Amino acid sequence: MTPFFIGMSVVLLIGVFVALYRAFKGPDVLDRVLAVSLIGTNTLVILMLIGYIYKHTFLDVALAYALLSFISIVVIARYVESKGKL
């Protein structure tokens, strides 16, 4: 079962790099914000998979990262909305 979880972590890591490309080359600000949000979500899932593989609980770290990611996306969205660049 562990090779499956390692494979899923690699697939999610590839997804992070694809979203990172979209964050840098996105045609619009909204695309870039969504890419950053996707990177945060994928990183959260990768943290949980690594915690399961190595029999450690990264639940507190994952929850703190999810909260930080959510707050940063809200701040970025409010900033973009206030500037009227959408």
PDB file of N, CA, C and O in Angstrom, chain B, residues numbered from 101:
ATOM      1  N   MET B 101       0.814  -1.194   0.000  1.00  0.00           N
ATOM      2  CA  MET B 101       0.000   0.000   0.000  1.00  0.00           C
ATOM      3  C   MET B 101       0.862   1.264   0.000  1.00  0.00           C
ATOM      4  O   MET B 101       0.445   2.302  -0.514  1.00  0.00           O
ATOM      5  N   THR B 102       2.056   1.176   0.573  1.00  0.00           N
ATOM      6  CA  THR B 102       2.932   2.336   0.625  1.00  0.00           C
ATOM      7  C   THR B 102       3.374   2.804  -0.763  1.00  0.00           C
ATOM      8  O   THR B 102       3.421   4.013  -0.985  1.00  0.00           O
ATOM      9  N   PRO B 103       3.703   1.913  -1.716  1.00  0.00           N
ATOM     10  CA  PRO B 103       4.061   2.411  -3.056  1.00  0.00           C
ATOM     11  C   PRO B 103       2.918   3.199  -3.715  1.00  0.00           C
ATOM     12  O   PRO B 103       3.158   4.127  -4.487  1.00  0.00           O
ATOM     13  N   PHE B 104       1.699   2.823  -3.404  1.00  0.00           N
ATOM     14  CA  PHE B 104       0.556   3.557  -3.936  1.00  0.00           C
ATOM     15  C   PHE B 104       0.557   4.994  -3.420  1.00  0.00           C
ATOM     16  O   PHE B 104       0.367   5.934  -4.191  1.00  0.00           O
ATOM     17  N   PHE B 105       0.771   5.164  -2.116  1.00  0.00           N
ATOM     18  CA  PHE B 105       0.766   6.500  -1.533  1.00  0.00           C
ATOM     19  C   PHE B 105       1.957   7.327  -1.996  1.00  0.00           C
ATOM     20  O   PHE B 105       1.836   8.537  -2.182  1.00  0.00           O
ATOM     21  N   ILE B 106       3.100   6.687  -2.183  1.00  0.00           N
ATOM     22  CA  ILE B 106       4.257   7.402  -2.716  1.00  0.00           C
ATOM     23  C   ILE B 106       3.989   7.835  -4.159  1.00  0.00           C
ATOM     24  O   ILE B 106       4.340   8.949  -4.549  1.00  0.00           O
ATOM     25  N   GLY B 107       3.381   6.974  -4.934  1.00  0.00           N
ATOM     26  CA  GLY B 107       3.015   7.327  -6.307  1.00  0.00           C
ATOM     27  C   GLY B 107       2.016   8.467  -6.357  1.00  0.00           C
ATOM     28  O   GLY B 107       2.124   9.354  -7.203  1.00  0.00           O
ATOM     29  N   MET B 108       1.047   8.449  -5.457  1.00  0.00           N
ATOM     30  CA  MET B 108       0.078   9.540  -5.401  1.00  0.00           C
ATOM     31  C   MET B 108       0.744  10.847  -5.004  1.00  0.00           C
ATOM     32  O   MET B 108       0.378  11.909  -5.507  1.00  0.00           O
ATOM     33  N   SER B 109       1.718  10.778  -4.107  1.00  0.00           N
ATOM     34  CA  SER B 109       2.448  11.989  -3.719  1.00  0.00           C
ATOM     35  C   SER B 109       3.220  12.558  -4.897  1.00  0.00           C
ATOM     36  O   SER B 109       3.272  13.775  -5.076  1.00  0.00           O
ATOM     37  N   VAL B 110       3.820  11.690  -5.703  1.00  0.00           N
ATOM     38  CA  VAL B 110       4.551  12.148  -6.883  1.00  0.00           C
ATOM     39  C   VAL B 110       3.598  12.773  -7.899  1.00  0.00           C
ATOM     40  O   VAL B 110       3.914  13.804  -8.492  1.00  0.00           O
ATOM     41  N   VAL B 111       2.448  12.163  -8.099  1.00  0.00           N
ATOM     42  CA  VAL B 111       1.459  12.711  -9.037  1.00  0.00           C
ATOM     43  C   VAL B 111       0.983  14.079  -8.555  1.00  0.00           C
ATOM     44  O   VAL B 111       0.859  15.008  -9.353  1.00  0.00           O
ATOM     45  N   LEU B 112       0.718  14.207  -7.265  1.00  0.00           N
ATOM     46  CA  LEU B 112       0.297  15.502  -6.729  1.00  0.00           C
ATOM     47  C   LEU B 112       1.406  16.536  -6.827  1.00  0.00           C
ATOM     48  O   LEU B 112       1.134  17.716  -7.050  1.00  0.00           O
ATOM     49  N   LEU B 113       2.649  16.110  -6.665  1.00  0.00           N
ATOM     50  CA  LEU B 113       3.776  17.028  -6.801  1.00  0.00           C
ATOM     51  C   LEU B 113       3.896  17.535  -8.237  1.00  0.00           C
ATOM     52  O   LEU B 113       4.219  18.702  -8.461  1.00  0.00           O
ATOM     53  N   ILE B 114       3.640  16.666  -9.198  1.00  0.00           N
ATOM     54  CA  ILE B 114       3.619  17.097 -10.597  1.00  0.00           C
ATOM     55  C   ILE B 114       2.494  18.104 -10.814  1.00  0.00           C
ATOM     56  O   ILE B 114       2.654  19.077 -11.550  1.00  0.00           O
ATOM     57  N   GLY B 115       1.352  17.861 -10.165  1.00  0.00           N
ATOM     58  CA  GLY B 115       0.246  18.817 -10.240  1.00  0.00           C
ATOM     59  C   GLY B 115       0.605  20.166  -9.647  1.00  0.00           C
ATOM     60  O   GLY B 115       0.151  21.200 -10.137  1.00  0.00           O
ATOM     61  N   VAL B 116       1.419  20.166  -8.589  1.00  0.00           N
ATOM     62  CA  VAL B 116       1.875  21.428  -7.996  1.00  0.00           C
ATOM     63  C   VAL B 116       2.735  22.190  -8.994  1.00  0.00           C
ATOM     64  O   VAL B 116       2.606  23.409  -9.115  1.00  0.00           O
ATOM     65  N   PHE B 117       3.611  21.492  -9.710  1.00  0.00           N
ATOM     66  CA  PHE B 117       4.468  22.168 -10.685  1.00  0.00           C
ATOM     67  C   PHE B 117       3.664  22.698 -11.871  1.00  0.00           C
ATOM     68  O   PHE B 117       3.988  23.753 -12.417  1.00  0.00           O
ATOM     69  N   VAL B 118       2.628  21.979 -12.269  1.00  0.00           N
ATOM     70  CA  VAL B 118       1.760  22.474 -13.339  1.00  0.00           C
ATOM     71  C   VAL B 118       1.032  23.734 -12.881  1.00  0.00           C
ATOM     72  O   VAL B 118       0.926  24.701 -13.635  1.00  0.00           O
ATOM     73  N   ALA B 119       0.531  23.724 -11.645  1.00  0.00           N
ATOM     74  CA  ALA B 119      -0.142  24.905 -11.112  1.00  0.00           C
ATOM     75  C   ALA B 119       0.837  26.059 -10.912  1.00  0.00           C
ATOM     76  O   ALA B 119       0.465  27.223 -11.059  1.00  0.00           O
ATOM     77  N   LEU B 120       2.081  25.740 -10.580  1.00  0.00           N
ATOM     78  CA  LEU B 120       3.099  26.781 -10.436  1.00  0.00           C
ATOM     79  C   LEU B 120       3.375  27.451 -11.783  1.00  0.00           C
ATOM     80  O   LEU B 120       3.580  28.663 -11.849  1.00  0.00           O
ATOM     81  N   TYR B 121       3.380  26.667 -12.837  1.00  0.00           N
ATOM     82  CA  TYR B 121       3.526  27.239 -14.179  1.00  0.00           C
ATOM     83  C   TYR B 121       2.360  28.172 -14.480  1.00  0.00           C
ATOM     84  O   TYR B 121       2.550  29.259 -15.026  1.00  0.00           O
ATOM     85  N   ARG B 122       1.147  27.741 -14.120  1.00  0.00           N
ATOM     86  CA  ARG B 122      -0.035  28.575 -14.351  1.00  0.00           C
ATOM     87  C   ARG B 122       0.018  29.846 -13.510  1.00  0.00           C
ATOM     88  O   ARG B 122      -0.458  30.898 -13.936  1.00  0.00           O
ATOM     89  N   ALA B 123       0.597  29.745 -12.318  1.00  0.00           N
ATOM     90  CA  ALA B 123       0.694  30.924 -11.456  1.00  0.00           C
ATOM     91  C   ALA B 123       1.656  31.954 -12.038  1.00  0.00           C
ATOM     92  O   ALA B 123       1.437  33.154 -11.869  1.00  0.00           O
ATOM     93  N   PHE B 124       2.703  31.522 -12.710  1.00  0.00           N
ATOM     94  CA  PHE B 124       3.646  32.459 -13.307  1.00  0.00           C
ATOM     95  C   PHE B 124       3.198  32.956 -14.681  1.00  0.00           C
ATOM     96  O   PHE B 124       3.391  34.128 -15.002  1.00  0.00           O
ATOM     97  N   LYS B 125       2.611  32.094 -15.485  1.00  0.00           N
ATOM     98  CA  LYS B 125       2.261  32.445 -16.856  1.00  0.00           C
ATOM     99  C   LYS B 125       0.770  32.677 -17.069  1.00  0.00           C
ATOM    100  O   LYS B 125       0.312  32.762 -18.209  1.00  0.00           O
ATOM    101  N   GLY B 126       0.005  32.778 -15.976  1.00  0.00           N
ATOM    102  CA  GLY B 126      -1.439  32.925 -16.099  1.00  0.00           C
ATOM    103  C   GLY B 126      -1.828  34.159 -16.886  1.00  0.00           C
ATOM    104  O   GLY B 126      -1.219  35.216 -16.718  1.00  0.00           O
ATOM    105  N   PRO B 127      -2.830  34.046 -17.740  1.00  0.00           N
ATOM    106  CA  PRO B 127      -3.219  35.203 -18.538  1.00  0.00           C
ATOM    107  C   PRO B 127      -3.952  36.265 -17.715  1.00  0.00           C
ATOM    108  O   PRO B 127      -4.026  37.423 -18.129  1.00  0.00           O
ATOM    109  N   ASP B 128      -4.485  35.890 -16.575  1.00  0.00           N
ATOM    110  CA  ASP B 128      -5.285  36.807 -15.780  1.00  0.00           C
ATOM    111  C   ASP B 128      -4.885  36.674 -14.309  1.00  0.00           C
ATOM    112  O   ASP B 128      -4.296  35.673 -13.901  1.00  0.00           O
ATOM    113  N   VAL B 129      -5.210  37.682 -13.537  1.00  0.00           N
ATOM    114  CA  VAL B 129      -4.900  37.649 -12.107  1.00  0.00           C
ATOM    115  C   VAL B 129      -5.712  36.566 -11.408  1.00  0.00           C
ATOM    116  O   VAL B 129      -5.217  35.908 -10.492  1.00  0.00           O
ATOM    117  N   LEU B 130      -6.947  36.382 -11.835  1.00  0.00           N
ATOM    118  CA  LEU B 130      -7.795  35.356 -11.227  1.00  0.00           C
ATOM    119  C   LEU B 130      -7.220  33.962 -11.438  1.00  0.00           C
ATOM    120  O   LEU B 130      -7.279  33.132 -10.531  1.00  0.00           O
ATOM    121  N   ASP B 131      -6.667  33.688 -12.609  1.00  0.00           N
ATOM    122  CA  ASP B 131      -6.024  32.398 -12.865  1.00  0.00           C
ATOM    123  C   ASP B 131      -4.841  32.183 -11.929  1.00  0.00           C
ATOM    124  O   ASP B 131      -4.614  31.071 -11.452  1.00  0.00           O
ATOM    125  N   ARG B 132      -4.104  33.228 -11.675  1.00  0.00           N
ATOM    126  CA  ARG B 132      -2.947  33.116 -10.789  1.00  0.00           C
ATOM    127  C   ARG B 132      -3.371  32.867  -9.350  1.00  0.00           C
ATOM    128  O   ARG B 132      -2.738  32.082  -8.644  1.00  0.00           O
ATOM    129  N   VAL B 133      -4.436  33.528  -8.911  1.00  0.00           N
ATOM    130  CA  VAL B 133      -4.933  33.312  -7.549  1.00  0.00           C
ATOM    131  C   VAL B 133      -5.450  31.886  -7.391  1.00  0.00           C
ATOM    132  O   VAL B 133      -5.195  31.246  -6.372  1.00  0.00           O
ATOM    133  N   LEU B 134      -6.164  31.391  -8.377  1.00  0.00           N
ATOM    134  CA  LEU B 134      -6.656  30.012  -8.324  1.00  0.00           C
ATOM    135  C   LEU B 134      -5.514  29.006  -8.348  1.00  0.00           C
ATOM    136  O   LEU B 134      -5.604  27.960  -7.706  1.00  0.00           O
ATOM    137  N   ALA B 135      -4.454  29.300  -9.069  1.00  0.00           N
ATOM    138  CA  ALA B 135      -3.290  28.406  -9.102  1.00  0.00           C
ATOM    139  C   ALA B 135      -2.610  28.361  -7.736  1.00  0.00           C
ATOM    140  O   ALA B 135      -2.188  27.295  -7.288  1.00  0.00           O
ATOM    141  N   VAL B 136      -2.502  29.501  -7.081  1.00  0.00           N
ATOM    142  CA  VAL B 136      -1.908  29.522  -5.745  1.00  0.00           C
ATOM    143  C   VAL B 136      -2.776  28.746  -4.760  1.00  0.00           C
ATOM    144  O   VAL B 136      -2.257  28.053  -3.885  1.00  0.00           O
ATOM    145  N   SER B 137      -4.087  28.860  -4.899  1.00  0.00           N
ATOM    146  CA  SER B 137      -4.989  28.099  -4.049  1.00  0.00           C
ATOM    147  C   SER B 137      -4.849  26.592  -4.290  1.00  0.00           C
ATOM    148  O   SER B 137      -4.874  25.803  -3.345  1.00  0.00           O
ATOM    149  N   LEU B 138      -4.703  26.203  -5.543  1.00  0.00           N
ATOM    150  CA  LEU B 138      -4.509  24.796  -5.887  1.00  0.00           C
ATOM    151  C   LEU B 138      -3.194  24.261  -5.335  1.00  0.00           C
ATOM    152  O   LEU B 138      -3.123  23.119  -4.882  1.00  0.00           O
ATOM    153  N   ILE B 139      -2.161  25.083  -5.373  1.00  0.00           N
ATOM    154  CA  ILE B 139      -0.873  24.676  -4.812  1.00  0.00           C
ATOM    155  C   ILE B 139      -1.012  24.437  -3.312  1.00  0.00           C
ATOM    156  O   ILE B 139      -0.460  23.471  -2.784  1.00  0.00           O
ATOM    157  N   GLY B 140      -1.742  25.306  -2.627  1.00  0.00           N
ATOM    158  CA  GLY B 140      -1.960  25.132  -1.197  1.00  0.00           C
ATOM    159  C   GLY B 140      -2.720  23.856  -0.874  1.00  0.00           C
ATOM    160  O   GLY B 140      -2.383  23.149   0.076  1.00  0.00           O
ATOM    161  N   THR B 141      -3.735  23.565  -1.655  1.00  0.00           N
ATOM    162  CA  THR B 141      -4.520  22.355  -1.424  1.00  0.00           C
ATOM    163  C   THR B 141      -3.701  21.099  -1.694  1.00  0.00           C
ATOM    164  O   THR B 141      -3.753  20.142  -0.921  1.00  0.00           O
ATOM    165  N   ASN B 142      -2.951  21.099  -2.783  1.00  0.00           N
ATOM    166  CA  ASN B 142      -2.117  19.936  -3.095  1.00  0.00           C
ATOM    167  C   ASN B 142      -1.032  19.733  -2.047  1.00  0.00           C
ATOM    168  O   ASN B 142      -0.721  18.598  -1.686  1.00  0.00           O
ATOM    169  N   THR B 143      -0.463  20.810  -1.564  1.00  0.00           N
ATOM    170  CA  THR B 143       0.554  20.699  -0.522  1.00  0.00           C
ATOM    171  C   THR B 143      -0.034  20.119   0.756  1.00  0.00           C
ATOM    172  O   THR B 143       0.618  19.333   1.443  1.00  0.00           O
ATOM    173  N   LEU B 144      -1.247  20.500   1.070  1.00  0.00           N
ATOM    174  CA  LEU B 144      -1.926  19.951   2.242  1.00  0.00           C
ATOM    175  C   LEU B 144      -2.126  18.441   2.114  1.00  0.00           C
ATOM    176  O   LEU B 144      -1.883  17.698   3.065  1.00  0.00           O
ATOM    177  N   VAL B 145      -2.561  17.996   0.961  1.00  0.00           N
ATOM    178  CA  VAL B 145      -2.777  16.564   0.743  1.00  0.00           C
ATOM    179  C   VAL B 145      -1.441  15.813   0.750  1.00  0.00           C
ATOM    180  O   VAL B 145      -1.360  14.701   1.272  1.00  0.00           O
ATOM    181  N   ILE B 146      -0.404  16.407   0.180  1.00  0.00           N
ATOM    182  CA  ILE B 146       0.913  15.764   0.198  1.00  0.00           C
ATOM    183  C   ILE B 146       1.426  15.632   1.622  1.00  0.00           C
ATOM    184  O   ILE B 146       2.002  14.602   1.973  1.00  0.00           O
ATOM    185  N   LEU B 147       1.230  16.650   2.448  1.00  0.00           N
ATOM    186  CA  LEU B 147       1.625  16.567   3.860  1.00  0.00           C
ATOM    187  C   LEU B 147       0.910  15.424   4.575  1.00  0.00           C
ATOM    188  O   LEU B 147       1.519  14.696   5.358  1.00  0.00           O
ATOM    189  N   MET B 148      -0.376  15.273   4.303  1.00  0.00           N
ATOM    190  CA  MET B 148      -1.129  14.193   4.944  1.00  0.00           C
ATOM    191  C   MET B 148      -0.664  12.822   4.457  1.00  0.00           C
ATOM    192  O   MET B 148      -0.577  11.886   5.252  1.00  0.00           O
ATOM    193  N   LEU B 149      -0.363  12.690   3.162  1.00  0.00           N
ATOM    194  CA  LEU B 149       0.122  11.411   2.639  1.00  0.00           C
ATOM    195  C   LEU B 149       1.498  11.061   3.202  1.00  0.00           C
ATOM    196  O   LEU B 149       1.753   9.907   3.547  1.00  0.00           O
ATOM    197  N   ILE B 150       2.379  12.049   3.297  1.00  0.00           N
ATOM    198  CA  ILE B 150       3.699  11.792   3.870  1.00  0.00           C
ATOM    199  C   ILE B 150       3.578  11.410   5.337  1.00  0.00           C
ATOM    200  O   ILE B 150       4.301  10.539   5.821  1.00  0.00           O
ATOM    201  N   GLY B 151       2.666  12.060   6.039  1.00  0.00           N
ATOM    202  CA  GLY B 151       2.434  11.696   7.434  1.00  0.00           C
ATOM    203  C   GLY B 151       1.933  10.270   7.582  1.00  0.00           C
ATOM    204  O   GLY B 151       2.315   9.568   8.518  1.00  0.00           O
ATOM    205  N   TYR B 152       1.079   9.841   6.663  1.00  0.00           N
ATOM    206  CA  TYR B 152       0.582   8.468   6.717  1.00  0.00           C
ATOM    207  C   TYR B 152       1.681   7.469   6.365  1.00  0.00           C
ATOM    208  O   TYR B 152       1.772   6.405   6.978  1.00  0.00           O
ATOM    209  N   ILE B 153       2.508   7.803   5.391  1.00  0.00           N
ATOM    210  CA  ILE B 153       3.569   6.893   4.972  1.00  0.00           C
ATOM    211  C   ILE B 153       4.571   6.659   6.096  1.00  0.00           C
ATOM    212  O   ILE B 153       4.959   5.521   6.362  1.00  0.00           O
ATOM    213  N   TYR B 154       4.989   7.739   6.754  1.00  0.00           N
ATOM    214  CA  TYR B 154       6.017   7.632   7.787  1.00  0.00           C
ATOM    215  C   TYR B 154       5.462   7.473   9.186  1.00  0.00           C
ATOM    216  O   TYR B 154       6.208   7.586  10.158  1.00  0.00           O
ATOM    217  N   LYS B 155       4.166   7.211   9.314  1.00  0.00           N
ATOM    218  CA  LYS B 155       3.493   6.952  10.595  1.00  0.00           C
ATOM    219  C   LYS B 155       3.634   8.111  11.586  1.00  0.00           C
ATOM    220  O   LYS B 155       3.736   7.898  12.794  1.00  0.00           O
ATOM    221  N   HIS B 156       3.639   9.340  11.059  1.00  0.00           N
ATOM    222  CA  HIS B 156       3.647  10.533  11.894  1.00  0.00           C
ATOM    223  C   HIS B 156       2.354  11.292  11.643  1.00  0.00           C
ATOM    224  O   HIS B 156       1.779  11.221  10.556  1.00  0.00           O
ATOM    225  N   THR B 157       1.916  11.999  12.630  1.00  0.00           N
ATOM    226  CA  THR B 157       0.733  12.812  12.423  1.00  0.00           C
ATOM    227  C   THR B 157       1.166  14.247  12.177  1.00  0.00           C
ATOM    228  O   THR B 157       1.698  14.916  13.063  1.00  0.00           O
ATOM    229  N   PHE B 158       0.931  14.699  10.977  1.00  0.00           N
ATOM    230  CA  PHE B 158       1.181  16.081  10.610  1.00  0.00           C
ATOM    231  C   PHE B 158      -0.127  16.849  10.577  1.00  0.00           C
ATOM    232  O   PHE B 158      -0.249  17.839   9.856  1.00  0.00           O
ATOM    233  N   LEU B 159      -1.103  16.400  11.351  1.00  0.00           N
ATOM    234  CA  LEU B 159      -2.416  17.009  11.293  1.00  0.00           C
ATOM    235  C   LEU B 159      -2.368  18.463  11.743  1.00  0.00           C
ATOM    236  O   LEU B 159      -3.001  19.319  11.124  1.00  0.00           O
ATOM    237  N   ASP B 160      -1.633  18.756  12.800  1.00  0.00           N
ATOM    238  CA  ASP B 160      -1.570  20.138  13.272  1.00  0.00           C
ATOM    239  C   ASP B 160      -0.841  21.031  12.270  1.00  0.00           C
ATOM    240  O   ASP B 160      -1.247  22.171  12.044  1.00  0.00           O
ATOM    241  N   VAL B 161       0.216  20.527  11.678  1.00  0.00           N
ATOM    242  CA  VAL B 161       0.941  21.296  10.663  1.00  0.00           C
ATOM    243  C   VAL B 161       0.062  21.494   9.433  1.00  0.00           C
ATOM    244  O   VAL B 161       0.042  22.582   8.856  1.00  0.00           O
ATOM    245  N   ALA B 162      -0.663  20.453   9.027  1.00  0.00           N
ATOM    246  CA  ALA B 162      -1.528  20.543   7.855  1.00  0.00           C
ATOM    247  C   ALA B 162      -2.672  21.518   8.090  1.00  0.00           C
ATOM    248  O   ALA B 162      -3.021  22.290   7.197  1.00  0.00           O
ATOM    249  N   LEU B 163      -3.257  21.492   9.277  1.00  0.00           N
ATOM    250  CA  LEU B 163      -4.341  22.426   9.573  1.00  0.00           C
ATOM    251  C   LEU B 163      -3.838  23.868   9.633  1.00  0.00           C
ATOM    252  O   LEU B 163      -4.509  24.783   9.155  1.00  0.00           O
ATOM    253  N   ALA B 164      -2.672  24.068  10.214  1.00  0.00           N
ATOM    254  CA  ALA B 164      -2.096  25.420  10.246  1.00  0.00           C
ATOM    255  C   ALA B 164      -1.788  25.894   8.833  1.00  0.00           C
ATOM    256  O   ALA B 164      -2.018  27.060   8.511  1.00  0.00           O
ATOM    257  N   TYR B 165      -1.272  25.008   7.987  1.00  0.00           N
ATOM    258  CA  TYR B 165      -0.977  25.374   6.599  1.00  0.00           C
ATOM    259  C   TYR B 165      -2.263  25.682   5.838  1.00  0.00           C
ATOM    260  O   TYR B 165      -2.292  26.617   5.039  1.00  0.00           O
ATOM    261  N   ALA B 166      -3.321  24.915   6.071  1.00  0.00           N
ATOM    262  CA  ALA B 166      -4.592  25.166   5.401  1.00  0.00           C
ATOM    263  C   ALA B 166      -5.166  26.517   5.817  1.00  0.00           C
ATOM    264  O   ALA B 166      -5.688  27.256   4.982  1.00  0.00           O
ATOM    265  N   LEU B 167      -5.071  26.833   7.088  1.00  0.00           N
ATOM    266  CA  LEU B 167      -5.565  28.121   7.562  1.00  0.00           C
ATOM    267  C   LEU B 167      -4.757  29.272   6.973  1.00  0.00           C
ATOM    268  O   LEU B 167      -5.324  30.281   6.553  1.00  0.00           O
ATOM    269  N   LEU B 168      -3.445  29.123   6.943  1.00  0.00           N
ATOM    270  CA  LEU B 168      -2.585  30.145   6.362  1.00  0.00           C
ATOM    271  C   LEU B 168      -2.852  30.319   4.865  1.00  0.00           C
ATOM    272  O   LEU B 168      -2.873  31.441   4.360  1.00  0.00           O
ATOM    273  N   SER B 169      -3.053  29.226   4.171  1.00  0.00           N
ATOM    274  CA  SER B 169      -3.345  29.285   2.745  1.00  0.00           C
ATOM    275  C   SER B 169      -4.686  29.979   2.491  1.00  0.00           C
ATOM    276  O   SER B 169      -4.801  30.803   1.584  1.00  0.00           O
ATOM    277  N   PHE B 170      -5.684  29.644   3.285  1.00  0.00           N
ATOM    278  CA  PHE B 170      -7.000  30.260   3.118  1.00  0.00           C
ATOM    279  C   PHE B 170      -6.947  31.756   3.382  1.00  0.00           C
ATOM    280  O   PHE B 170      -7.511  32.542   2.621  1.00  0.00           O
ATOM    281  N   ILE B 171      -6.278  32.153   4.447  1.00  0.00           N
ATOM    282  CA  ILE B 171      -6.191  33.573   4.780  1.00  0.00           C
ATOM    283  C   ILE B 171      -5.420  34.330   3.694  1.00  0.00           C
ATOM    284  O   ILE B 171      -5.801  35.441   3.324  1.00  0.00           O
ATOM    285  N   SER B 172      -4.352  33.742   3.190  1.00  0.00           N
ATOM    286  CA  SER B 172      -3.585  34.428   2.149  1.00  0.00           C
ATOM    287  C   SER B 172      -4.384  34.580   0.867  1.00  0.00           C
ATOM    288  O   SER B 172      -4.266  35.606   0.196  1.00  0.00           O
ATOM    289  N   ILE B 173      -5.192  33.595   0.505  1.00  0.00           N
ATOM    290  CA  ILE B 173      -6.012  33.695  -0.700  1.00  0.00           C
ATOM    291  C   ILE B 173      -7.085  34.770  -0.524  1.00  0.00           C
ATOM    292  O   ILE B 173      -7.373  35.519  -1.457  1.00  0.00           O
ATOM    293  N   VAL B 174      -7.673  34.846   0.661  1.00  0.00           N
ATOM    294  CA  VAL B 174      -8.675  35.882   0.915  1.00  0.00           C
ATOM    295  C   VAL B 174      -8.044  37.272   0.843  1.00  0.00           C
ATOM    296  O   VAL B 174      -8.631  38.194   0.277  1.00  0.00           O
ATOM    297  N   VAL B 175      -6.848  37.420   1.419  1.00  0.00           N
ATOM    298  CA  VAL B 175      -6.163  38.716   1.374  1.00  0.00           C
ATOM    299  C   VAL B 175      -5.823  39.096  -0.058  1.00  0.00           C
ATOM    300  O   VAL B 175      -6.021  40.246  -0.451  1.00  0.00           O
ATOM    301  N   ILE B 176      -5.323  38.165  -0.838  1.00  0.00           N
ATOM    302  CA  ILE B 176      -4.985  38.447  -2.235  1.00  0.00           C
ATOM    303  C   ILE B 176      -6.241  38.814  -3.027  1.00  0.00           C
ATOM    304  O   ILE B 176      -6.215  39.747  -3.829  1.00  0.00           O
ATOM    305  N   ALA B 177      -7.333  38.092  -2.809  1.00  0.00           N
ATOM    306  CA  ALA B 177      -8.571  38.374  -3.527  1.00  0.00           C
ATOM    307  C   ALA B 177      -9.117  39.755  -3.165  1.00  0.00           C
ATOM    308  O   ALA B 177      -9.591  40.479  -4.040  1.00  0.00           O
ATOM    309  N   ARG B 178      -9.055  40.124  -1.895  1.00  0.00           N
ATOM    310  CA  ARG B 178      -9.521  41.460  -1.492  1.00  0.00           C
ATOM    311  C   ARG B 178      -8.635  42.550  -2.078  1.00  0.00           C
ATOM    312  O   ARG B 178      -9.131  43.601  -2.482  1.00  0.00           O
ATOM    313  N   TYR B 179      -7.344  42.311  -2.127  1.00  0.00           N
ATOM    314  CA  TYR B 179      -6.432  43.293  -2.702  1.00  0.00           C
ATOM    315  C   TYR B 179      -6.716  43.489  -4.191  1.00  0.00           C
ATOM    316  O   TYR B 179      -6.771  44.619  -4.675  1.00  0.00           O
ATOM    317  N   VAL B 180      -6.890  42.405  -4.894  1.00  0.00           N
ATOM    318  CA  VAL B 180      -7.164  42.485  -6.330  1.00  0.00           C
ATOM    319  C   VAL B 180      -8.513  43.158  -6.569  1.00  0.00           C
ATOM    320  O   VAL B 180      -8.654  43.954  -7.496  1.00  0.00           O
ATOM    321  N   GLU B 181      -9.493  42.843  -5.743  1.00  0.00           N
ATOM    322  CA  GLU B 181     -10.803  43.447  -5.888  1.00  0.00           C
ATOM    323  C   GLU B 181     -10.758  44.947  -5.619  1.00  0.00           C
ATOM    324  O   GLU B 181     -11.424  45.723  -6.304  1.00  0.00           O
ATOM    325  N   SER B 182      -9.981  45.352  -4.631  1.00  0.00           N
ATOM    326  CA  SER B 182      -9.901  46.785  -4.319  1.00  0.00           C
ATOM    327  C   SER B 182      -9.178  47.568  -5.413  1.00  0.00           C
ATOM    328  O   SER B 182      -9.466  48.746  -5.626  1.00  0.00           O
ATOM    329  N   LYS B 183      -8.252  46.927  -6.097  1.00  0.00           N
ATOM    330  CA  LYS B 183      -7.542  47.594  -7.183  1.00  0.00           C
ATOM    331  C   LYS B 183      -8.347  47.615  -8.478  1.00  0.00           C
ATOM    332  O   LYS B 183      -8.076  48.422  -9.367  1.00  0.00           O
ATOM    333  N   GLY B 184      -9.340  46.725  -8.586  1.00  0.00           N
ATOM    334  CA  GLY B 184     -10.181  46.699  -9.778  1.00  0.00           C
ATOM    335  C   GLY B 184      -9.486  46.156 -11.012  1.00  0.00           C
ATOM    336  O   GLY B 184      -9.766  46.587 -12.131  1.00  0.00           O
ATOM    337  N   LYS B 185      -8.569  45.198 -10.807  1.00  0.00           N
ATOM    338  CA  LYS B 185      -7.823  44.650 -11.948  1.00  0.00           C
ATOM    339  C   LYS B 185      -8.489  43.442 -12.571  1.00  0.00           C
ATOM    340  O   LYS B 185      -7.959  42.888 -13.534  1.00  0.00           O
ATOM    341  N   LEU B 186      -9.625  43.014 -12.060  1.00  0.00           N
ATOM    342  CA  LEU B 186     -10.292  41.871 -12.668  1.00  0.00           C
ATOM    343  C   LEU B 186     -11.094  42.377 -13.838  1.00  0.00           C
ATOM    344  O   LEU B 186     -11.753  41.593 -14.521  1.00  0.00           O
TER     345      LEU B 186
END
